[in-house]
């Protein structure tokens, strides 16, 4: 590849072949590595608080790199040894603005912590320490938008490797 890159020429470069959608991955468990965890805020577009304001909160975005087994690559006719996915963990906070550790709170975060063997009493947890760790990821298929034939892969659950 040339070291001279002309953005204007690249924008005007013709592409005469259509892009093809990859077949969806089979519904099964995949080994994955957590590549990155970031914290952010979210705001609902269609759910409201009693005062009429949009529901909002804090979440972790977990970027995962799934390992695609050779037999799946062959069956689907793809040459992708890995695939990236992002999972969102919506967090329940206490009155102090910290992660609520009450019984039954933050189920999704608890599932990640248990899958990573990071849910132990007396051992401080930091979301940033999830990066680089392995876990099992089960995927599910959803149709989006509703009524279309477009299958979207999502994380259905996580478990220990």
C-alpha positions as CSV (number, residue, x, y, z in Angstrom):
1,X,0.0,0.0,0.0
2,X,1.3,3.4,-0.9
3,X,2.3,5.8,1.8
4,X,0.7,8.6,-0.2
5,X,-2.9,8.8,0.7
6,X,-5.2,11.3,-1.0
7,X,-8.5,11.5,0.9
8,X,-10.3,13.4,-2.0
9,X,-9.3,10.7,-4.5
10,X,-10.4,8.0,-2.1
11,X,-13.8,9.6,-1.6
12,X,-14.2,9.6,-5.4
13,X,-13.0,6.1,-6.0
14,X,-15.7,3.9,-7.7
15,X,-16.6,0.6,-6.2
16,X,-18.6,-1.5,-8.7
17,X,-19.2,-4.6,-6.6
18,X,-22.0,-4.8,-4.0
19,X,-21.2,-5.5,-0.4
20,X,-22.6,-8.8,0.8
21,X,-24.0,-9.5,4.3
22,X,-22.3,-12.2,6.3
23,X,-24.5,-15.1,7.3
24,X,-25.4,-15.0,11.0
25,X,-23.3,-17.0,13.4
26,X,-24.9,-20.2,14.8
27,X,-26.5,-19.9,18.2
28,X,-23.9,-21.4,20.5
29,X,-21.2,-20.4,23.0
30,X,-18.0,-18.7,21.8
31,X,-14.8,-18.0,23.7
32,X,-14.2,-14.3,23.8
33,X,-11.7,-11.8,25.2
34,X,-12.8,-8.5,26.7
35,X,-11.0,-5.9,24.6
36,X,-12.2,-2.7,26.3
37,X,-14.7,-1.5,29.0
38,X,-15.9,2.1,28.9
39,X,-18.4,3.9,31.2
40,X,-21.0,6.2,29.8
41,X,-24.5,7.6,30.3
42,X,-27.6,6.5,28.5
43,X,-31.0,8.1,28.0
44,X,-34.2,6.3,26.9
45,X,-36.2,7.7,24.0
46,X,-39.4,5.9,25.0
47,X,-39.3,5.3,28.8
48,X,-40.1,8.1,31.2
49,X,-39.9,8.9,34.9
50,X,-43.0,9.9,36.9
51,X,-42.1,13.6,36.4
52,X,-42.2,13.1,32.6
53,X,-38.4,13.3,32.1
54,X,-36.7,10.6,30.1
55,X,-35.2,7.7,32.1
56,X,-31.5,7.8,32.1
57,X,-28.6,6.1,33.8
58,X,-25.0,4.8,33.7
59,X,-23.7,1.8,31.7
60,X,-20.6,-0.1,30.9
61,X,-20.0,-0.8,27.2
62,X,-18.0,-4.1,27.0
63,X,-16.2,-4.7,23.7
64,X,-15.7,-8.4,23.1
65,X,-13.6,-10.2,20.5
66,X,-15.2,-13.6,19.8
67,X,-13.1,-16.5,18.5
68,X,-14.9,-18.0,15.5
69,X,-14.1,-21.8,15.3
70,X,-12.8,-23.2,12.0
71,X,-15.8,-25.4,11.5
72,X,-18.1,-22.3,11.8
73,X,-16.0,-20.4,9.3
74,X,-16.2,-23.3,6.9
75,X,-19.9,-23.8,7.3
76,X,-20.6,-20.1,6.7
77,X,-18.0,-19.7,4.0
78,X,-16.2,-16.9,5.8
79,X,-12.6,-16.2,6.6
80,X,-13.0,-14.5,9.9
81,X,-11.1,-16.0,12.8
82,X,-12.5,-13.4,15.2
83,X,-15.5,-11.0,15.3
84,X,-16.1,-8.0,17.5
85,X,-19.3,-7.4,19.5
86,X,-20.3,-4.9,22.1
87,X,-22.5,-5.6,25.1
88,X,-24.0,-3.0,27.3
89,X,-24.4,-3.4,31.0
90,X,-27.0,-1.0,32.4
91,X,-26.1,-0.2,36.0
92,X,-28.3,0.3,39.0
93,X,-26.9,3.0,41.3
94,X,-27.5,3.7,45.0
95,X,-28.4,7.1,46.5
96,X,-24.7,7.9,46.7
97,X,-24.2,7.4,42.9
98,X,-22.2,4.2,43.4
99,X,-23.0,0.7,42.0
100,X,-25.8,-0.8,44.1
101,X,-24.6,-4.0,45.7
102,X,-27.9,-4.9,47.3
103,X,-29.3,-8.4,46.8
104,X,-30.7,-8.9,43.3
105,X,-29.2,-5.6,42.0
106,X,-27.0,-5.4,38.9
107,X,-27.7,-8.9,37.7
108,X,-25.9,-8.4,34.4
109,X,-22.7,-7.0,36.1
110,X,-22.8,-9.9,38.6
111,X,-23.0,-12.4,35.7
112,X,-19.8,-10.8,34.1
113,X,-18.0,-10.8,37.5
114,X,-18.9,-14.4,38.2
115,X,-17.8,-15.4,34.6
116,X,-14.5,-13.7,35.2
117,X,-14.1,-15.0,38.8
118,X,-14.1,-11.4,40.0
119,X,-17.2,-11.6,42.3
120,X,-15.5,-12.4,45.7
121,X,-16.2,-10.7,49.0
122,X,-13.3,-8.7,50.3
123,X,-11.7,-8.4,46.8
124,X,-12.2,-4.9,45.3
125,X,-13.7,-4.9,41.8
126,X,-12.7,-2.4,39.1
127,X,-14.4,-2.7,35.7
128,X,-11.1,-1.8,34.0
129,X,-9.6,-5.0,35.3
130,X,-12.0,-7.0,33.1
131,X,-9.9,-6.1,30.0
132,X,-7.9,-8.9,28.6
133,X,-9.8,-11.7,30.4
134,X,-11.5,-14.7,28.7
135,X,-15.1,-15.8,29.1
136,X,-17.7,-17.8,27.3
137,X,-20.3,-15.7,25.4
138,X,-23.7,-17.1,24.2
139,X,-25.2,-15.2,21.4
140,X,-28.8,-14.8,20.3
141,X,-30.5,-13.5,17.2
142,X,-32.8,-10.5,17.1
143,X,-34.7,-9.1,14.1
144,X,-34.0,-5.4,13.6
145,X,-35.9,-3.5,12.5
146,X,-39.0,-5.5,13.5
147,X,-40.7,-6.9,10.5
148,X,-37.5,-7.1,8.4
149,X,-35.4,-10.1,7.6
150,X,-32.3,-8.5,9.1
151,X,-30.8,-10.7,11.8
152,X,-28.6,-9.0,14.4
153,X,-26.4,-10.9,16.8
154,X,-26.5,-9.9,20.5
155,X,-25.0,-11.2,23.7
156,X,-27.5,-13.5,25.4
157,X,-25.3,-14.4,28.4
158,X,-21.8,-14.9,29.7
159,X,-20.2,-17.8,31.7
160,X,-16.8,-19.0,32.8
161,X,-14.5,-20.6,30.2
